[in-house]
Amino acid sequence: MSDRSNLLSPEELLALTEGVHDGSIETDTGFNTQVSVHKHDLASEDSSLGVNVSSVDMINERLIRMFRLGLLEVLRTTPRVNPNKVQIMKFGEYLKTIKPPLAVNTIRLNPLRGYSVVIIDPSVIFSSLDSFFGGFGKGVGELPPGRLFTATETRIINIILDVFFKSLKEAWAPVMEITTERVASEINPQFAQIADENDLVVLSRFESDATSSSARGFIDLVYPYATLKPLRELLRNRVQTGDGNEESDKAWREDMAIAVGDATLDVKVLMGHLKTTLSHLQNMKEGDMLYFKKPELAQFISQGVPTFGVSVGTRGSQIAVRVEKQIIPGQL
């Protein structure tokens, strides 16, 4: 390597460059020249093979339905809150999108590891406060960065969080049973160190769509990506719509079968059918006869759908039919 006689001279380098440009020297002569190359940053966490975002979306859909009903009971108004699509981003990038004062609540979701955070925008707090005392849910303008929440406002925050935690627990029930625990409260999200700036987080945002611009706000639920990643197998599976209790599912099916069994149906027995013309039908009079070929079995028709092939006869003084075979729709 230290022998400089092995290096190319300027003339040789020039000749080599000209040969590459004019095509006289082949360039794509190595191995695996057709393999595509993807940029990969070893310092970043890969989010493509972990959390199933669509499952988190389904959890949020359940959460928001229960959250609306819960707020309706305590605020005596119908809150207009809708979930956005779940996003995966760096925690530092998320912090740049929000500014204090905010109701920042660090929480634990046992048995999930780490801490998560629930952030409530002041507009949601003040519109809820106004509704609670009989107003029209008006919000508030921009607050000074260091403005603290009063005792009354803190009480409203606690009411919102109680409803949110209960709804969150029920929304997660099809996946796993969780319990919520509030660890700390702040007004500046910079103090909620649930992850490093370069760590990924899973953002679930619930926005209010009030007509008044001053009443528009959001509630953010932020999970560290590392918290949900151990659940990737559970989240890859389809989120069940029930509570996951097999005994209750069995009892529900039995109750449904009993309820359906009591339903009434209109049935009729078709002995046969024939074709004729409209003129023939219009010219018919009493005593005329119509001839048709009787099929082997009559059709037992329920709600307009042929169900069984039956034999027609009598039982005692009653006309009756006996089921001979089942008719599968489409195989008549």
C-alpha positions as CSV (number, residue, x, y, z in Angstrom):
1,M,0.0,0.0,0.0
2,S,2.9,2.3,0.7
3,D,4.5,1.7,-2.8
4,R,3.5,4.8,-4.8
5,S,4.6,3.1,-8.0
6,N,1.3,1.2,-8.0
7,L,-0.7,4.4,-8.4
8,L,-2.0,5.5,-11.8
9,S,-0.2,8.4,-13.5
10,P,-2.2,11.5,-14.6
11,E,-2.1,10.3,-18.2
12,E,-3.5,6.9,-17.3
13,L,-6.3,8.5,-15.2
14,L,-7.2,10.7,-18.1
15,A,-7.3,7.8,-20.5
16,L,-9.5,5.8,-18.0
17,T,-11.9,8.7,-17.6
18,E,-12.3,9.2,-21.4
19,G,-12.8,5.5,-21.9
20,V,-15.7,5.5,-19.3
21,H,-17.3,8.5,-21.0
22,D,-17.1,7.2,-24.6
23,G,-18.2,3.7,-23.6
24,S,-15.1,1.8,-24.7
25,I,-14.6,0.7,-21.1
26,E,-17.4,-1.3,-19.5
27,T,-18.5,-0.1,-16.1
28,D,-21.4,-2.4,-14.9
29,T,-19.2,-5.6,-14.7
30,G,-19.4,-6.3,-11.0
31,F,-21.6,-8.7,-9.0
32,N,-25.2,-7.9,-8.0
33,T,-25.3,-4.8,-10.1
34,Q,-29.1,-4.9,-10.5
35,V,-29.8,-4.9,-6.7
36,S,-31.7,-1.9,-5.5
37,V,-30.3,0.1,-2.6
38,H,-32.4,1.6,0.2
39,K,-31.1,4.2,2.6
40,H,-31.1,3.1,6.2
41,D,-30.2,5.1,9.2
42,L,-28.9,2.9,12.0
43,A,-29.6,5.6,14.6
44,S,-33.4,5.7,13.8
45,E,-36.0,3.1,14.9
46,D,-37.8,1.3,12.2
47,S,-41.6,1.7,12.5
48,S,-42.5,-0.3,9.4
49,L,-42.4,-3.7,11.1
50,G,-44.0,-3.0,14.4
51,V,-47.2,-1.3,15.5
52,N,-50.3,-2.0,13.4
53,V,-51.6,1.6,13.1
54,S,-55.0,0.4,11.8
55,S,-55.6,-1.5,15.0
56,V,-54.8,1.6,17.1
57,D,-57.3,3.4,14.9
58,M,-60.0,0.8,15.8
59,I,-59.2,1.2,19.4
60,N,-59.6,5.0,19.1
61,E,-63.0,4.6,17.3
62,R,-64.2,2.6,20.3
63,L,-62.7,5.1,22.7
64,I,-64.3,8.2,21.1
65,R,-67.8,6.6,21.1
66,M,-67.6,5.9,24.9
67,F,-65.9,9.3,25.5
68,R,-68.7,11.2,23.9
69,L,-71.3,9.4,26.0
70,G,-69.3,9.9,29.1
71,L,-68.9,13.7,28.5
72,L,-72.6,14.0,27.7
73,E,-73.5,12.7,31.2
74,V,-71.2,15.1,33.1
75,L,-71.3,18.2,30.8
76,R,-75.0,18.0,29.8
77,T,-74.2,18.7,26.2
78,T,-73.2,16.7,23.1
79,P,-69.5,17.1,22.5
80,R,-68.3,17.2,18.9
81,V,-65.0,15.3,19.2
82,N,-63.6,13.2,16.3
83,P,-60.4,11.1,16.1
84,N,-57.7,11.8,13.5
85,K,-55.6,9.1,11.9
86,V,-52.9,7.7,14.1
87,Q,-49.4,9.1,13.3
88,I,-46.0,7.8,14.1
89,M,-43.4,10.6,14.6
90,K,-40.4,11.6,16.6
91,F,-41.2,13.0,20.0
92,G,-39.1,16.1,19.3
93,E,-41.1,16.8,16.2
94,Y,-44.4,16.4,18.1
95,L,-43.3,18.9,20.8
96,K,-42.6,21.5,18.1
97,T,-46.3,21.4,17.0
98,I,-47.7,22.4,20.4
99,K,-47.0,25.2,22.9
100,P,-47.9,25.9,26.5
101,P,-50.0,26.3,28.5
102,L,-51.6,22.9,28.1
103,A,-53.0,20.4,30.5
104,V,-50.2,17.9,30.3
105,N,-50.9,14.6,32.2
106,T,-48.2,11.9,32.4
107,I,-49.9,8.5,32.9
108,R,-49.1,4.9,33.3
109,L,-51.1,2.2,31.4
110,N,-50.4,-0.9,33.4
111,P,-49.2,-3.5,32.5
112,L,-47.7,-1.6,29.5
113,R,-44.1,-0.5,30.2
114,G,-43.1,3.2,30.3
115,Y,-45.1,6.3,30.5
116,S,-47.7,7.9,28.2
117,V,-49.1,11.4,28.1
118,V,-52.6,12.9,27.7
119,I,-52.5,16.5,26.6
120,I,-55.7,18.6,26.7
121,D,-55.9,21.9,24.8
122,P,-57.2,24.9,26.9
123,S,-60.0,25.5,24.4
124,V,-61.5,22.1,25.3
125,I,-61.2,22.9,29.0
126,F,-62.9,26.3,28.8
127,S,-65.6,25.1,26.4
128,S,-66.3,22.2,28.8
129,L,-66.3,24.6,31.7
130,D,-68.8,26.9,30.0
131,S,-71.1,24.0,29.2
132,F,-70.8,22.6,32.7
133,F,-72.2,25.9,34.1
134,G,-75.0,26.1,31.6
135,G,-73.3,28.1,28.8
136,F,-73.0,27.4,25.1
137,G,-69.6,25.8,25.2
138,K,-67.6,28.9,24.2
139,G,-63.8,28.5,24.2
140,V,-61.1,31.0,24.9
141,G,-58.4,32.7,23.0
142,E,-54.6,32.2,23.3
143,L,-53.3,32.2,26.8
144,P,-50.0,33.5,28.1
145,P,-47.3,30.8,28.2
146,G,-47.0,30.7,32.0
147,R,-50.7,30.9,32.8
148,L,-51.7,28.3,35.4
149,F,-55.1,26.6,35.6
150,T,-57.4,27.7,38.5
151,A,-58.9,25.2,41.0
152,T,-62.2,25.2,39.0
153,E,-60.4,24.6,35.7
154,T,-58.4,21.8,37.3
155,R,-61.6,20.2,38.5
156,I,-62.9,20.2,34.9
157,I,-59.7,18.7,33.7
158,N,-60.1,15.9,36.3
159,I,-63.6,15.3,35.1
160,I,-62.5,15.0,31.5
161,L,-59.6,12.7,32.5
162,D,-61.8,10.4,34.6
163,V,-64.2,9.9,31.6
164,F,-61.2,9.6,29.2
165,F,-59.5,6.9,31.4
166,K,-62.7,4.9,31.8
167,S,-63.3,5.0,28.0
168,L,-59.6,4.1,27.3
169,K,-59.9,1.1,29.5
170,E,-63.0,-0.2,27.8
171,A,-61.6,0.6,24.3
172,W,-58.5,-1.6,25.1
173,A,-60.5,-4.4,26.6
174,P,-60.7,-6.5,23.3
175,V,-56.9,-6.4,23.1
176,M,-55.9,-6.6,26.8
177,E,-57.0,-5.4,30.2
178,I,-55.3,-2.2,31.3
179,T,-55.5,0.1,34.3
180,T,-54.7,3.8,34.2
181,E,-52.7,5.8,36.7
182,R,-52.0,9.5,36.6
183,V,-48.4,10.2,37.6
184,A,-47.9,14.0,37.2
185,S,-49.5,17.1,35.8
186,E,-47.7,20.0,34.0
187,I,-48.6,22.9,31.8
188,N,-45.5,22.6,29.6
189,P,-45.1,19.5,27.5
190,Q,-41.3,19.8,27.6
191,F,-41.4,18.5,31.1
192,A,-43.3,15.3,30.1
193,Q,-40.2,13.3,29.4
194,I,-41.9,10.1,28.2
195,A,-39.3,9.6,25.5
196,D,-36.1,11.2,24.1
197,E,-36.4,13.7,21.2
198,N,-35.3,11.2,18.6
199,D,-37.5,8.4,19.9
200,L,-40.7,7.5,18.0
201,V,-44.1,8.0,19.6
202,V,-47.6,7.0,18.5
203,L,-49.9,10.1,18.4
204,S,-53.7,9.7,18.7
205,R,-55.3,13.1,18.3
206,F,-59.0,13.8,19.0
207,E,-60.2,17.1,17.7
208,S,-63.3,19.1,18.4
209,D,-65.1,20.5,15.4
210,A,-67.1,23.3,17.1
211,T,-68.4,26.0,14.9
212,S,-66.8,28.7,17.0
213,S,-63.1,29.1,16.2
214,S,-62.3,29.9,19.8
215,A,-63.8,26.5,20.9
216,R,-61.8,24.3,18.6
217,G,-59.2,22.3,20.4
218,F,-57.7,18.8,20.8
219,I,-57.0,16.0,23.2
220,D,-53.7,14.1,22.4
221,L,-52.9,10.6,23.6
222,V,-49.2,9.9,23.0
223,Y,-47.8,6.5,23.5
224,P,-44.0,5.9,23.3
225,Y,-43.4,3.6,20.3
226,A,-41.5,1.2,22.6
227,T,-44.6,0.9,24.8
228,L,-46.7,-0.6,22.0
229,K,-44.0,-2.5,20.1
230,P,-44.2,-5.6,22.5
231,L,-47.9,-5.8,21.6
232,R,-47.3,-5.9,17.8
233,E,-48.5,-9.5,17.6
234,L,-51.8,-8.6,19.4
235,L,-52.2,-5.5,17.3
236,R,-51.5,-7.3,14.0
237,N,-54.6,-9.4,14.7
238,R,-58.0,-8.0,14.0
239,V,-59.4,-6.2,17.0
240,Q,-62.5,-8.0,18.2
241,T,-65.7,-6.1,18.6
242,G,-66.8,-8.0,21.7
243,D,-65.3,-8.1,25.1
244,G,-63.3,-11.3,24.4
245,N,-65.3,-13.3,27.0
246,E,-66.3,-16.7,25.4
247,E,-68.9,-17.5,28.0
248,S,-70.7,-14.2,27.4
249,D,-70.5,-14.7,23.6
250,K,-72.1,-18.1,24.0
251,A,-74.9,-16.8,26.2
252,W,-75.4,-13.9,23.7
253,R,-75.7,-16.4,20.8
254,E,-78.2,-18.5,22.7
255,D,-80.3,-15.5,23.6
256,M,-80.2,-14.4,20.0
257,A,-81.3,-17.8,18.8
258,I,-84.2,-17.8,21.1
259,A,-85.2,-14.3,20.0
260,V,-85.0,-15.2,16.4
261,G,-86.9,-18.5,17.0
262,D,-90.0,-16.5,18.1
263,A,-90.0,-14.4,14.9
264,T,-93.1,-15.0,12.6
265,L,-92.8,-15.9,9.0
266,D,-95.3,-16.0,6.1
267,V,-95.2,-19.4,4.4
268,K,-97.1,-21.0,1.5
269,V,-97.1,-24.2,-0.4
270,L,-96.8,-24.1,-4.2
271,M,-98.3,-27.2,-5.9
272,G,-97.2,-26.1,-9.4
273,H,-97.2,-23.4,-12.0
274,L,-98.1,-23.0,-15.6
275,K,-97.8,-20.5,-18.4
276,T,-100.6,-18.9,-20.4
277,T,-101.3,-15.8,-22.5
278,L,-102.9,-12.6,-21.3
279,S,-105.7,-13.0,-23.9
280,H,-106.4,-16.5,-22.8
281,L,-106.6,-15.3,-19.2
282,Q,-108.9,-12.4,-20.0
283,N,-111.3,-14.7,-21.9
284,M,-111.6,-17.3,-19.1
285,K,-115.0,-17.8,-17.5
286,E,-116.5,-20.0,-14.8
287,G,-116.1,-23.7,-15.5
288,D,-113.0,-23.4,-17.7
289,M,-110.1,-25.7,-16.8
290,L,-106.4,-25.2,-16.8
291,Y,-104.0,-28.1,-17.3
292,F,-100.5,-28.4,-15.9
293,K,-98.0,-31.0,-15.1
294,K,-97.8,-31.6,-11.4
295,P,-94.2,-31.8,-10.1
296,E,-93.0,-34.7,-7.9
297,L,-92.8,-32.4,-4.8
298,A,-94.5,-29.2,-4.0
299,Q,-92.5,-26.2,-2.9
300,F,-92.6,-24.9,0.7
301,I,-91.9,-21.2,0.3
302,S,-90.9,-18.9,3.3
303,Q,-90.8,-15.1,2.8
304,G,-90.7,-15.6,-0.9
305,V,-87.8,-18.1,-0.8
306,P,-88.3,-21.8,-1.7
307,T,-87.0,-23.7,1.4
308,F,-88.2,-27.3,1.2
309,G,-89.6,-29.9,-1.2
310,V,-92.7,-31.3,0.5
311,S,-95.4,-33.9,-0.1
312,V,-99.0,-32.8,0.4
313,G,-101.4,-35.0,2.3
314,T,-103.7,-35.1,5.3
315,R,-103.3,-35.8,9.0
316,G,-106.6,-36.4,10.7
317,S,-108.9,-33.7,9.6
318,Q,-106.1,-31.3,8.6
319,I,-104.3,-30.8,5.3
320,A,-100.6,-31.2,6.0
321,V,-97.2,-31.3,4.3
322,R,-94.2,-33.6,4.9
323,V,-90.7,-32.3,4.4
324,E,-88.9,-34.5,1.9
325,K,-85.7,-32.5,1.1
326,Q,-84.1,-29.1,1.6
327,I,-84.0,-26.7,-1.3
328,I,-80.7,-24.8,-1.6
329,P,-81.2,-21.4,-3.1
330,G,-79.8,-21.2,-6.6
331,Q,-80.1,-25.0,-7.2
332,L,-83.7,-25.2,-8.2
